[in-house]
């Protein structure tokens, strides 16, 4: 198989020809059709997540077709299209797993981080953590839904019944959740880097009611806010923008340090919460809602060997929507 591999933390990925992986018991091998490029991939490549262990194949927004079955796999067949998300395995026995919170498992496995990922022509995954997808879907357009969609959905759900939602950082997850929120009758206010008129225009095109700089005041007090950008300095700004009793949701796996801020920004029962990983139940709920909302990802295609270009475009904010590798 061909794979873009992280051989040294902080260095560009390298294209390698590797032996085709063989699925073990309970696993399937997929011929990868598409793999989205997520900001978490940047955190892996840059070593911002703990215990990144090269050599490693990143990528966790994977769609492909089964071309080999491990022993004991009965629910899927050869040629079936599946999605492989960030959560690649759990222990199934810790308190979190047994209480329906597998996203907080004490001994998880993560696709493209602790397990080989989808920046490759082939991928082996645990069958019970794969998501069945229909033959009618476009794998390239659907790939970003496997993380930007799922994590965005979990973050949106944590806003509860909020009707006016601010979104800080308007990338892949934000543009998908704006479509969902609009379908649900909510109003979205998009906050971007100062002067990023392209991102603000993109937000408006996706259904945002308003778009402006992150430090700007929203046209009206917000019921909740979601921070997708990995910038801790946005936390005080978001807290200042939400009304009494409002909630700020941090939707990323990594964020720069949150600066000190006056207690008055948190007072009056405002809440600051985070989102961690996802569950298989999230996937079923989100794909059902995405179908009802007719969610469409804005994408830019890249060849597999152009993964470094895609990562740099993401790093420097040169994307409207999501990058997708097509082997």
PAZAPA-4460 file (N, C-alpha, C; in steps of 0.05 Angstrom, whole numbers, plus 32768, in hexadecimal, padded with zeros to 4 digits):
% residues 327
    n_x    n_y    n_z   ca_x   ca_y   ca_z    c_x    c_y    c_z   seq   type   mol
   8011   7FE8   8000   8000   8000   8000   8012   8019   8000     1      X     A
   8006   8030   7FF9   8013   8049   7FFA   8008   8058   8013     2      X     A
   801A   8066   8021   8012   8075   8039   8023   808D   803D     3      X     A
   8017   80A3   8046   8025   80BB   804E   802B   80B8   806C     4      X     A
   8044   80B6   8073   804C   80AE   808E   805A   80C4   809D     5      X     A
   8053   80C8   80B6   8062   80DA   80C8   807A   80CB   80D3     6      X     A
   8091   80D1   80C8   80AA   80C3   80D1   80B8   80D2   80E8     7      X     A
   80B4   80ED   80E8   80C0   80FE   80FD   80AD   8114   8104     8      X     A
   80A7   8117   811E   8094   812C   8127   809E   8147   811E     9      X     A
   808B   8156   8113   8091   8171   810A   809D   8173   80EE    10      X     A
   80A0   815C   80E1   80AB   815B   80C6   8095   8153   80B2    11      X     A
   8099   815A   8098   8085   8152   8084   8081   8134   8083    12      X     A
   8069   812B   807B   8064   810F   8077   8073   8105   805F    13      X     A
   8079   80EB   805F   8088   80DF   804A   8078   80C8   803D    14      X     A
   8077   80C7   8023   8069   80B2   8014   8079   8099   8015    15      X     A
   806D   8083   801F   807A   8069   8020   8069   8054   8012    16      X     A
   8077   8040   8007   8069   8028   7FFE   806D   8013   8014    17      X     A
   8057   8009   801F   8058   7FF7   8036   8049   7FDD   802F    18      X     A
   804F   7FC8   803E   803F   7FAF   8039   8022   7FB4   803F    19      X     A
   8010   7FA8   8030   7FF4   7FAA   8035   7FEE   7F9F   8051    20      X     A
   7FDF   7FAE   8061   7FD9   7FA4   807C   7FC4   7F8E   807B    21      X     A
   7FC6   7F7C   808E   7FB3   7F66   8090   7FA1   7F6A   80A8    22      X     A
   7F87   7F67   80A4   7F74   7F6B   80BB   7F76   7F53   80CE    23      X     A
   7F76   7F5A   80E8   7F75   7F45   80FC   7F58   7F3D   8103    24      X     A
   7F54   7F2D   8117   7F39   7F25   811F   7F28   7F3E   8126    25      X     A
   7F10   7F3F   811B   7EFE   7F55   8120   7F04   7F6F   8111    26      X     A
   7F18   7F6D   80FE   7F20   7F85   80EF   7F18   7F82   80D2    27      X     A
   7F18   7F98   80C4   7F14   7F99   80A7   7F2A   7FAA   809B    28      X     A
   7F30   7FA3   8082   7F43   7FB4   8072   7F33   7FC3   805D    29      X     A
   7F38   7FDD   805B   7F2A   7FEE   8048   7F3E   7FF7   8033    30      X     A
   7F34   7FF9   801A   7F42   8007   8005   7F38   8024   8007    31      X     A
   7F49   8036   800F   7F41   8051   8015   7F38   8060   7FFC    32      X     A
   7F20   806C   7FFD   7F16   807D   7FE8   7F1B   809A   7FED    33      X     A
   7F1B   80A2   8006   7F1F   80BE   800D   7F26   80C0   802B    34      X     A
   7F36   80D4   8032   7F3C   80D9   804E   7F3D   80F7   8052    35      X     A
   7F2D   8102   8063   7F2D   811E   806A   7F46   8125   8079    36      X     A
   7F4E   813F   8077   7F65   8149   8086   7F5A   815B   809C    37      X     A
   7F60   8154   80B5   7F54   8162   80CC   7F6A   8171   80DB    38      X     A
   7F61   8185   80EA   7F75   8194   80FA   7F83   8182   810E    39      X     A
   7F75   816D   8117   7F82   815A   812A   7F9A   814D   811C    40      X     A
   7F99   8149   8102   7FB0   813E   80F4   7FC8   8151   80F7    41      X     A
   7FC3   816B   80F6   7FD8   817E   80FB   7FE4   817B   8117    42      X     A
   7FD2   8178   812B   7FDB   8175   8147   7FEC   815B   814A    43      X     A
   7FE5   8146   813B   7FF5   812D   813B   8010   8132   812F    44      X     A
   8010   813E   8117   8029   8142   8108   803C   8154   8117    45      X     A
   8031   8169   8125   8041   817C   8133   8048   8172   814F    46      X     A
   803F   815B   8157   8045   8150   8172   8037   815F   8188    47      X     A
   8021   816C   8182   8012   817B   8197   8000   8169   81A8    48      X     A
   7FFB   8150   819E   7FED   813C   81AE   8002   812B   81BD    49      X     A
   7FFB   8120   81D4   800F   8111   81E3   8014   80F6   81D6    50      X     A
   802D   80ED   81D9   8035   80D1   81D1   8031   80CB   81B4    51      X     A
   8036   80DE   81A2   8036   80D8   8186   804F   80C7   8180    52      X     A
   804B   80B0   8174   8061   809D   8170   8065   8097   8153    53      X     A
   8078   80A4   8145   807F   809D   812A   808C   8082   8128    54      X     A
   808B   8075   8111   807D   807D   80F9   805F   8079   80FC    55      X     A
   8050   808C   80F0   8033   808C   80F4   8026   8096   80DA    56      X     A
   8010   8089   80D3   7FFF   8092   80BC   7FE8   80A2   80C8    57      X     A
   7FE6   80BD   80C4   7FD0   80CC   80CE   7FB6   80C7   80BE    58      X     A
   7FA1   80D6   80C6   7F88   80D5   80B7   7F72   80C5   80C5    59      X     A
   7F5C   80D3   80CB   7F46   80C6   80DA   7F2A   80CE   80D0    60      X     A
   7F29   80D8   80B7   7F0F   80DD   80AA   7F0F   80CC   8091    61      X     A
   7F0C   80B2   8095   7F12   809E   8080   7EF9   8091   8075    62      X     A
   7EF7   808F   805B   7EE2   8080   804E   7EEF   806D   803A    63      X     A
   7EE6   8054   803A   7EF1   8041   8027   7EDF   8029   8025    64      X     A
   7EE7   8016   8014   7ED8   7FFE   800F   7EE7   7FE6   801A    65      X     A
   7ED9   7FD4   8027   7EE5   7FBC   8032   7EF1   7FAA   801C    66      X     A
   7F0B   7FA4   801F   7F17   7F91   800B   7F23   7F79   8019    67      X     A
   7F22   7F77   8033   7F2A   7F5F   8041   7F1D   7F5F   805D    68      X     A
   7F13   7F47   8065   7F06   7F44   807F   7F18   7F34   8092    69      X     A
   7F1A   7F3D   80AB   7F27   7F2D   80BF   7F14   7F17   80C9    70      X     A
   7F1E   7F04   80D8   7F0D   7EEF   80E2   7EF9   7EFB   80F6    71      X     A
   7EE1   7EF0   80F6   7ECC   7EF8   8109   7EBC   7F10   8101    72      X     A
   7EC1   7F1B   80E9   7EB2   7F32   80E0   7E9A   7F29   80D0    73      X     A
   7E82   7F2C   80DA   7E6B   7F23   80CC   7E58   7F39   80C3    74      X     A
   7E5B   7F51   80CE   7E48   7F66   80C8   7E4E   7F75   80AE    75      X     A
   7E66   7F73   80A4   7E6D   7F81   808B   7E76   7F6D   8076    76      X     A
   7E74   7F75   805C   7E7C   7F63   8047   7E90   7F71   8035    77      X     A
   7E9D   7F62   8024   7EB0   7F6D   8011   7EA2   7F81   7FFF    78      X     A
   7EB0   7F97   7FFA   7EA5   7FAC   7FE8   7E93   7FC0   7FF6    79      X     A
   7E8D   7FBC   8010   7E7C   7FCE   801E   7E8B   7FE7   8026    80      X     A
   7E7D   7FFE   8023   7E8A   8018   802A   7E86   801E   8047    81      X     A
   7E9C   8025   8054   7E9C   802B   8071   7EAB   8045   8076    82      X     A
   7EA4   8052   808C   7EB2   8069   8096   7EC2   8061   80AF    83      X     A
   7EDA   806C   80B2   7EEB   8067   80C9   7EF0   8082   80D7    84      X     A
   7EE6   8086   80EF   7EEA   80A0   80FD   7F02   80A0   8110    85      X     A
   7F04   80B5   811F   7F1A   80B9   8132   7F1B   80A3   8147    86      X     A
   7F04   809D   8153   7F04   8088   8168   7F06   806D   815B    87      X     A
   7F1D   8060   815F   7F23   8047   8151   7F1E   802E   8162    88      X     A
   7F1E   8031   817C   7F1A   801A   818E   7F16   8025   81AA    89      X     A
   7F09   8015   81BB   7F07   801A   81D8   7F0B   8000   81E7    90      X     A
   7F0F   8003   8201   7F14   7FEB   8211   7EFA   7FDC   8217    91      X     A
   7EE3   7FEA   8218   7EC9   7FDE   821D   7EC3   7FD6   8239    92      X     A
   7ED7   7FDA   824B   7ED3   7FD0   8267   7ED6   7FE6   827C    93      X     A
   7EE1   7FFD   8275   7EE5   8012   8289   7ECA   801F   8290    94      X     A
   7EC9   802F   82A5   7EB0   803B   82AE   7EA4   804C   8298    95      X     A
   7EB5   805A   8288   7EAA   806B   8273   7E9D   805B   825D    96      X     A
   7EAA   8045   8255   7E9E   8034   8240   7E84   8028   824A    97      X     A
   7E83   801F   8262   7E6C   8011   826C   7E55   8024   8272    98      X     A
   7E5B   803E   8273   7E45   8052   8279   7E3E   8061   825F    99      X     A
   7E46   8057   8248   7E3E   8064   822F   7E4E   807C   8227   100      X     A
   7E66   807F   8234   7E77   8096   822E   7E92   808C   8223   101      X     A
   7E90   807D   820E   7EA8   8071   8203   7EBC   8085   81F8   102      X     A
   7EB3   809E   81F3   7EC5   80B3   81EA   7ED9   80BA   8200   103      X     A
   7ED4   80B2   8218   7EE6   80B8   822F   7EF5   809E   8238   104      X     A
   7EF4   8089   8228   7F01   8070   822F   7F1D   8073   823A   105      X     A
   7F24   8063   824E   7F3E   8064   825A   7F54   8058   8249   106      X     A
   7F4D   8048   8236   7F61   803B   8225   7F58   803A   8208   107      X     A
   7F55   8052   81FB   7F4A   8053   81E0   7F60   804F   81CB   108      X     A
   7F57   804A   81B3   7F68   804C   819B   7F5D   8060   8188   109      X     A
   7F6F   8070   817B   7F66   8085   816A   7F72   8082   814E   110      X     A
   7F61   8083   813A   7F69   8080   811E   7F7C   8097   8117   111      X     A
   7F92   8091   810A   7FA5   80A5   8102   7FB5   80B1   8118   112      X     A
   7FB5   80A5   8130   7FC3   80AF   8147   7FD0   8097   8156   113      X     A
   7FC0   8086   8161   7FCB   806E   816D   7FC7   8055   815C   114      X     A
   7FB7   8058   8147   7FB3   8043   8133   7FB9   804F   8117   115      X     A
   7FC3   803F   8104   7FC8   804A   80EA   7FAF   8057   80DE   116      X     A
   7FB3   806D   80D0   7F9D   807D   80C6   7F99   807B   80A8   117      X     A
   7F8A   808E   809D   7F80   808C   8082   7F8F   809C   806D   118      X     A
   7FA7   80A8   8074   7FB7   80B5   805F   7FC6   809E   8050   119      X     A
   7FB7   808D   8044   7FC2   8074   8038   7FAF   8069   8024   120      X     A
   7FB8   8055   8015   7FA7   8048   8002   7F96   8033   800F   121      X     A
   7F9F   8028   8027   7F90   8013   8035   7F92   8019   8053   122      X     A
   7F7E   800F   8061   7F7C   8013   807E   7F6F   7FFB   808B   123      X     A
   7F79   7FF3   80A2   7F6C   7FDE   80B2   7F5F   7FEB   80CA   124      X     A
   7F46   7FE4   80CF   7F37   7FEF   80E5   7F26   7FDA   80F3   125      X     A
   7F20   7FDF   810D   7F0E   7FCD   811B   7EF2   7FD0   810F   126      X     A
   7EE6   7FB9   8108   7ECC   7FB9   80FA   7EB7   7FC6   810B   127      X     A
   7EB8   7FC2   8126   7EA2   7FCC   8137   7EA4   7FEA   813B   128      X     A
   7EB9   7FF7   8131   7EBB   8014   8133   7EB9   8021   8118   129      X     A
   7EB2   8012   8103   7EAD   801D   80E9   7E90   8025   80E6   130      X     A
   7E8B   8038   80D5   7E70   8043   80D0   7E67   803B   80B4   131      X     A
   7E52   802B   80B1   7E48   8024   8096   7E3D   803C   8088   132      X     A
   7E45   803F   806F   7E3C   8056   805E   7E31   804B   8044   133      X     A
   7E1D   8058   8039   7E10   804F   8022   7E20   8052   8008   134      X     A
   7E18   8042   7FF4   7E26   8044   7FDA   7E20   805E   7FCC   135      X     A
   7E0B   806C   7FD4   7E03   8084   7FC6   7E14   809C   7FCE   136      X     A
   7E23   809A   7FE4   7E31   80B2   7FED   7E4A   80B7   7FDD   137      X     A
   7E53   80D0   7FDC   7E6C   80D8   7FD0   7E82   80D6   7FE5   138      X     A
   7E94   80C3   7FE3   7EA8   80BF   7FF9   7EB9   80D8   7FFE   139      X     A
   7EC0   80E6   7FE9   7ED1   80FE   7FEC   7EC3   8114   7FFB   140      X     A
   7EAA   8119   7FF4   7E9A   812D   8001   7E92   8126   801D   141      X     A
   7E90   810C   8023   7E87   8102   803D   7E9D   80FF   8051   142      X     A
   7EB6   80FB   8048   7ECC   80F6   805A   7ECE   810A   8072   143      X     A
   7ECC   8124   806D   7ECE   8137   8084   7EB9   8133   809A   144      X     A
   7EA3   8127   8093   7E8F   8122   80A7   7E98   810F   80BD   145      X     A
   7EAD   80FF   80B7   7EB6   80EB   80CA   7EC4   80F6   80E2   146      X     A
   7ECC   8110   80E1   7ED7   811C   80FA   7ECD   8139   80FC   147      X     A
   7ED2   8149   80E8   7EC7   8165   80E9   7EA9   8164   80EF   148      X     A
   7E9B   8151   80E2   7E7F   814E   80E7   7E79   8143   8102   149      X     A
   7E86   812E   810A   7E80   8120   8123   7E87   8130   813C   150      X     A
   7EA0   813C   813B   7EA8   814C   8152   7E97   8166   8153   151      X     A
   7E92   8171   813B   7E81   8189   813A   7E65   8183   8145   152      X     A
   7E5A   816C   813E   7E40   8164   8148   7E40   8161   8166   153      X     A
   7E55   8154   8171   7E56   8151   818E   7E58   816D   819C   154      X     A
   7E67   817F   818F   7E69   819A   819A   7E4E   81A9   8198   155      X     A
   7E40   81A6   8181   7E26   81B3   817E   7E12   81A8   8192   156      X     A
   7E13   818E   8197   7E00   8182   81AA   7E05   818D   81C6   157      X     A
   7E1E   8194   81CC   7E24   819F   81E7   7E1A   81BB   81EB   158      X     A
   7E11   81C8   81D5   7E04   81E3   81D9   7DE7   81E0   81E1   159      X     A
   7DDD   81C8   81E3   7DC1   81C4   81EC   7DAD   81D0   81D9   160      X     A
   7D9B   81E0   81E5   7D86   81ED   81D5   7D8C   8209   81CD   161      X     A
   7DA6   8211   81CE   7DAE   822C   81C7   7DA3   8233   81AB   162      X     A
   7D98   824B   81A8   7D8D   8254   818E   7DA1   8266   817F   163      X     A
   7DB2   8274   818E   7DC5   8286   8182   7DE1   827C   8189   164      X     A
   7DF0   8273   8175   7E09   8265   817A   7E20   8274   816C   165      X     A
   7E35   827A   817B   7E4D   8285   816E   7E60   826E   8168   166      X     A
   7E6D   826F   8151   7E81   825B   814A   7E9C   826A   8145   167      X     A
   7EB0   8263   8154   7ECA   826F   8152   7EDD   825D   8143   168      X     A
   7EE7   8266   812C   7EF7   8255   811B   7EE5   8248   8106   169      X     A
   7EE5   8252   80ED   7ED2   8249   80DA   7EE0   8237   80C5   170      X     A
   7EE3   821E   80CD   7EEF   820A   80BB   7EDD   81F4   80B4   171      X     A
   7EE8   81DB   80B3   7ED8   81C4   80AA   7EC1   81BF   80BD   172      X     A
   7EC6   81BC   80D7   7EB0   81B6   80EA   7E9B   81CD   80EA   173      X     A
   7EA5   81E5   80EA   7E92   81FC   80EC   7E7F   81FD   80D5   174      X     A
   7E89   81F9   80BC   7E77   81FC   80A6   7E62   81E6   80A5   175      X     A
   7E69   81CE   80AF   7E56   81B8   80B0   7E41   81BE   80C5   176      X     A
   7E4A   81C7   80DD   7E37   81CC   80F3   7E25   81E4   80EE   177      X     A
   7E2F   81F7   80DE   7E1D   820D   80D7   7E06   8203   80C7   178      X     A
   7E0B   81F1   80B5   7DF5   81E5   80A5   7DE1   81D6   80B6   179      X     A
   7DEB   81C7   80CA   7DDA   81B8   80DC   7DCA   81CB   80ED   180      X     A
   7DD8   81DF   80F8   7DCA   81F2   810A   7DB4   8201   80FC   181      X     A
   7DBA   8209   80E3   7DA5   8217   80D4   7D8D   8205   80CF   182      X     A
   7D92   81EC   80C9   7D7C   81D9   80C6   7D6B   81D6   80DF   183      X     A
   7D78   81D9   80F6   7D6A   81D7   8110   7D5D   81F1   8119   184      X     A
   7D5F   8205   8108   7D52   821F   810F   7D63   8231   8121   185      X     A
   7D7D   822C   8122   7D8E   823D   8133   7D9C   8252   8122   186      X     A
   7DA6   8267   812F   7DB5   827C   8122   7DD3   8278   8129   187      X     A
   7DE4   827A   8115   7E01   8277   8119   7E0F   8291   8113   188      X     A
   7E21   8298   8125   7E32   82B0   8122   7E4F   82A6   8120   189      X     A
   7E5C   82AC   810A   7E77   82A2   8104   7E8C   82B6   810C   190      X     A
   7EA0   82AE   811B   7EB6   82BF   8123   7ED0   82B3   8117   191      X     A
   7EDF   82C4   8109   7EF7   82BB   80FB   7F0F   82CC   8104   192      X     A
   7F26   82C5   80F8   7F3E   82D5   80FC   7F39   82F1   80F2   193      X     A
   7F45   8305   80FF   7F41   8321   80F8   7F47   8325   80DA   194      X     A
   7F34   8331   80CD   7F37   8338   80B1   7F35   8321   809D   195      X     A
   7F2E   830A   80A6   7F2C   82F3   8094   7F11   82F4   8085   196      X     A
   7F10   8305   8071   7EF7   830A   8063   7EEE   82F1   8053   197      X     A
   7F02   82E1   804A   7EFB   82C9   803B   7EEC   82B5   804D   198      X     A
   7EF6   82B1   8065   7EE8   829F   8078   7ECD   82AA   8080   199      X     A
   7ECB   82C4   8083   7EB1   82D0   808A   7E9D   82CD   8074   200      X     A
   7EA6   82D1   805B   7E95   82CD   8044   7E8C   82B0   8042   201      X     A
   7E9F   829D   8047   7E98   8281   8046   7E83   827A   805B   202      X     A
   7E86   8285   8073   7E73   8280   8089   7E57   8289   8081   203      X     A
   7E55   82A0   8075   7E3B   82AA   806C   7E2F   8298   8057   204      X     A
   7E40   828E   8045   7E37   827D   8030   7E2C   8262   803A   205      X     A
   7E35   825A   8052   7E2C   8241   805F   7E14   8245   8070   206      X     A
   7E0A   825E   8073   7DF2   8263   8081   7DF5   8272   809B   207      X     A
   7E0D   827C   80A2   7E11   828C   80BA   7E01   82A6   80B7   208      X     A
   7DF5   82AE   80CE   7DE5   82C7   80CE   7DF7   82E0   80CE   209      X     A
   7E10   82DC   80D8   7E23   82F3   80DA   7E3F   82E7   80DB   210      X     A
   7E52   82F6   80D1   7E6E   82ED   80D3   7E80   8305   80D8   211      X     A
   7E93   8303   80E9   7EA5   8319   80EF   7EBE   830F   80FE   212      X     A
   7ECF   8322   8106   7EE8   831C   8114   7EE2   8310   812F   213      X     A
   7EF4   82FF   8139   7EF0   82F2   8153   7EED   8305   816A   214      X     A
   7EFA   831C   8169   7EF8   8330   817F   7EE0   8342   817C   215      X     A
   7ED1   8340   8166   7EB9   8351   8162   7EA2   8348   8173   216      X     A
   7E91   835B   8179   7E79   8354   8188   7E64   8348   8176   217      X     A
   7E57   8333   817F   7E41   8327   8170   7E2A   833B   816F   218      X     A
   7E19   8339   815A   7E02   834B   8158   7DEF   8349   8170   219      X     A
   7DEF   8332   817D   7DDE   832D   8194   7DEB   8319   81A7   220      X     A
   7DE4   8319   81C0   7DF1   8306   81D3   7DEC   82E9   81C9   221      X     A
   7E00   82D9   81CD   7DFE   82BD   81C5   7DF4   82AB   81DB   222      X     A
   7DE6   8296   81D4   7DDD   8282   81E7   7DF4   826F   81ED   223      X     A
   7E05   826A   81D9   7E1B   8257   81DC   7E30   825E   81C7   224      X     A
   7E48   8253   81CA   7E5D   8256   81B7   7E6D   823C   81B5   225      X     A
   7E77   8237   819D   7E89   8220   8198   7EA3   822B   818E   226      X     A
   7EB9   8222   819A   7ED4   822A   8191   7EE1   8212   8183   227      X     A
   7EE4   8215   8169   7EF2   8200   8159   7F0F   8206   8155   228      X     A
   7F16   8220   8155   7F32   8228   8151   7F42   8220   816A   229      X     A
   7F5B   8217   8166   7F6B   820E   817D   7F79   8225   818B   230      X     A
   7F6A   823A   8191   7F76   8253   819B   7F69   8259   81B6   231      X     A
   7F79   8256   81CC   7F6E   825A   81E7   7F65   8277   81EC   232      X     A
   7F70   828A   81DD   7F68   82A6   81E1   7F4C   82AB   81D9   233      X     A
   7F3F   8298   81CB   7F23   829C   81C3   7F10   8296   81DA   234      X     A
   7F19   8288   81EE   7F07   8280   8204   7EFB   8299   8212   235      X     A
   7F0C   82AC   821B   7F00   82C4   8228   7EED   82D3   8215   236      X     A
   7EF5   82D5   81FC   7EE3   82E3   81E9   7EC8   82D5   81E6   237      X     A
   7EC8   82BB   81E5   7EAF   82AC   81E3   7E9E   82AF   81FC   238      X     A
   7EAB   82AD   8213   7E9D   82B1   822C   7E90   82CC   822E   239      X     A
   7E9E   82E0   8224   7E93   82FB   8225   7E7C   82FF   8212   240      X     A
   7E7A   82ED   81FD   7E65   82F0   81E9   7E4C   82E2   81F1   241      X     A
   7E4D   82CE   8203   7E35   82BF   820A   7E26   82CC   8221   242      X     A
   7E0C   82C9   8220   7DFB   82D5   8235   7DFC   82C5   824F   243      X     A
   7DF0   82D0   8263   7DEF   82C2   827D   7DE3   82A5   8279   244      X     A
   7DF0   8292   8287   7DE7   8277   8284   7DF0   8269   826A   245      X     A
   7E01   8277   825A   7E0A   826C   8241   7E21   8258   8244   246      X     A
   7E27   824B   822F   7E3C   8236   822F   7E4F   823A   8218   247      X     A
   7E69   8237   821E   7E7E   8237   820A   7E8A   821B   8208   248      X     A
   7E8A   8210   81F0   7E93   81F5   81EB   7EAD   81F6   81DC   249      X     A
   7EC2   81E9   81E7   7EDC   81E7   81D9   7EDB   81CD   81C9   250      X     A
   7EDC   81CF   81AF   7ED8   81B8   819E   7EF1   81AB   8193   251      X     A
   7F08   81B4   819B   7F21   81A9   8191   7F2E   8195   81A4   252      X     A
   7F40   8185   8199   7F4F   8172   81AA   7F68   8180   81B6   253      X     A
   7F70   8196   81AA   7F87   81A5   81B4   7F81   81C2   81B2   254      X     A
   7F8B   81D1   81C6   7F87   81EE   81C6   7F9F   81FB   81D4   255      X     A
   7FA7   8213   81CA   7FBC   8221   81D8   7FB2   822A   81F4   256      X     A
   7FC3   8232   8205   7FBC   8238   8221   7FA6   824E   8222   257      X     A
   7F93   824B   8233   7F7F   825F   8238   7F8A   8275   824A   258      X     A
   7F8A   828E   8241   7F95   82A3   8252   7F83   82A9   826A   259      X     A
   7F8E   82B5   827E   7F7E   82BD   8295   7F69   82D1   828C   260      X     A
   7F52   82CF   829A   7F3C   82E1   8293   7F2C   82E7   82AD   261      X     A
   7F1E   82FD   82AE   7F10   8305   82C6   7EF8   82F2   82CB   262      X     A
   7EF4   82EC   82E4   7EDF   82DA   82EC   7EC3   82E2   82E3   263      X     A
   7EC0   82FC   82DF   7EA5   8306   82D6   7E9D   82FA   82BB   264      X     A
   7EB0   82F1   82AB   7EA9   82E5   8291   7E9D   82CA   8295   265      X     A
   7EA4   82BC   82AB   7E99   82A2   82B0   7E81   82A3   82C2   266      X     A
   7E7F   82B8   82D2   7E6A   82BB   82E5   7E4F   82BB   82D7   267      X     A
   7E39   82BC   82E7   7E1E   82BB   82DD   7E17   82A1   82CF   268      X     A
   7E24   828B   82D9   7E1E   8270   82D1   7E25   826A   82B4   269      X     A
   7E39   8278   82A9   7E44   8270   828F   7E54   8257   8294   270      X     A
   7E56   8246   827F   7E65   822D   8281   7E7A   822B   826B   271      X     A
   7E90   821F   8272   7EA6   8219   825F   7EAA   81FB   825F   272      X     A
   7EA5   81EE   8248   7EA7   81D0   8247   7EB7   81C8   822E   273      X     A
   7EC0   81AF   822E   7ECF   81A5   8217   7EC0   818D   820B   274      X     A
   7EC9   8186   81F3   7EBF   816E   81E5   7ED7   815B   81E1   275      X     A
   7ED4   8142   81E8   7EEA   812F   81E5   7EE1   8118   81D3   276      X     A
   7EEE   8115   81BC   7EEB   80FE   81AB   7ECE   80FB   81A1   277      X     A
   7EC4   80E3   819F   7EA9   80DE   8195   7EA1   80C2   819D   278      X     A
   7E88   80BB   8199   7E7E   80A0   819D   7E72   8096   8184   279      X     A
   7E6E   807C   8182   7E61   8070   816B   7E44   807A   8169   280      X     A
   7E37   807F   8180   7E1C   8089   8180   7E1B   80A5   8173   281      X     A
   7E30   80B5   8178   7E32   80CF   816B   7E31   80CC   814C   282      X     A
   7E3F   80B8   8142   7E40   80B4   8125   7E24   80AE   811A   283      X     A
   7E16   809D   8127   7DFB   8096   811D   7DE8   80AE   811E   284      X     A
   7DEA   80BD   8134   7DD8   80D4   8137   7DDF   80EA   8123   285      X     A
   7DF9   80EF   8120   7E01   8105   810E   7DFB   80FE   80F1   286      X     A
   7E01   80E6   80E7   7DFB   80E0   80CB   7DDD   80E1   80C5   287      X     A
   7DCD   80DA   80D9   7DB0   80DD   80D5   7DA8   80FA   80D2   288      X     A
   7DB3   810B   80E4   7DAC   8128   80E3   7DB8   8135   80CA   289      X     A
   7DD0   812D   80C3   7DDD   8139   80AB   7DCC   8133   8092   290      X     A
   7DC0   811B   8091   7DAF   8114   807B   7D96   8126   807A   291      X     A
   7D8A   812A   8091   7D72   813B   8093   7D79   8158   808C   292      X     A
   7D91   8161   8094   7D99   817D   808F   7DA6   8181   8073   293      X     A
   7DA9   816B   8065   7DB6   816C   804A   7DD1   817A   804C   294      X     A
   7DE2   8171   805F   7DFC   817D   8063   7E0F   8176   804C   295      X     A
   7E1D   818A   8043   7E30   8186   802D   7E4B   8193   8036   296      X     A
   7E60   8184   8034   7E7A   818E   803B   7E86   819D   8023   297      X     A
   7E91   81B4   8028   7EA2   81C2   8014   7EBE   81B6   8016   298      X     A
   7EC8   81AC   8000   7EE1   819D   8000   7EF5   81A7   7FEB   299      X     A
   7F0E   81A1   7FF1   7F23   81A4   7FDD   7F32   8189   7FDC   300      X     A
   7F34   817E   7FC4   7F41   8164   7FC0   7F60   8167   7FBE   301      X     A
   7F6E   8153   7FC9   7F8B   8151   7FC6   7F92   8134   7FC1   302      X     A
   7FA7   8130   7FB1   7FB1   8115   7FAE   7FBD   810C   7FC8   303      X     A
   7FC0   80F2   7FCC   7FCC   80E7   7FE4   7FE8   80F2   7FE8   304      X     A
   7FF8   80F4   7FD3   8013   80FD   7FD6   8015   811C   7FDA   305      X     A
   7FFE   8129   7FDA   7FFD   8146   7FE0   7FF3   814B   7FFC   306      X     A
   7FF5   8137   800E   7FEB   813A   8029   7FF9   8152   8038   307      X     A
   8012   8155   8033   8020   816C   8041   8016   8187   8038   308      X     A
   800F   8189   801E   8003   81A1   8014   7FE8   81A7   8021   309      X     A
   7FD8   8191   8024   7FBE   8194   8031   7FC2   819D   804F   310      X     A
   7FD5   8191   805C   7FDA   8198   8078   7FE2   81B5   807B   311      X     A
   7FF3   81BF   8068   7FFC   81DA   806A   7FE6   81EE   8063   312      X     A
   7FD5   81E7   8050   7FBE   81F8   804A   7FAC   81FA   8062   313      X     A
   7FA8   81E4   8070   7F98   81E4   8089   7FA6   81F5   809E   314      X     A
   7FBF   81F1   80A1   7FCE   8200   80B6   7FCC   821E   80B2   315      X     A
   7FCD   8227   809A   7FCE   8244   8094   7FB3   8250   808D   316      X     A
   7F9E   8240   8091   7F83   824B   808C   7F7D   8250   806F   317      X     A
   7F88   8240   805D   7F84   8244   8040   7F6E   8233   8035   318      X     A
   7F5C   822A   8046   7F46   8219   803E   7F2B   8225   8045   319      X     A
   7F18   8221   8034   7EFC   8227   803B   7EEE   820C   803B   320      X     A
   7EEA   8201   8053   7EDE   81E7   8055   7EF3   81D2   805E   321      X     A
   7EF5   81BC   804F   7F06   81A6   8058   7F18   819C   8041   322      X     A
   7F30   8193   8048   7F42   8185   8036   7F3D   8167   8036   323      X     A
   7F3E   815A   801F   7F39   813E   801E   7F4F   8131   800B   324      X     A
   7F5C   811C   8016   7F6F   810D   8005   7F61   80F7   7FF6   325      X     A
   7F68   80F4   7FDD   7F5C   80E0   7FCC   7F72   80CE   7FC2   326      X     A
   7F76   80B6   7FCD   7F8C   80A5   7FC4   7F8B   809F   7FA6   327      X     A
***
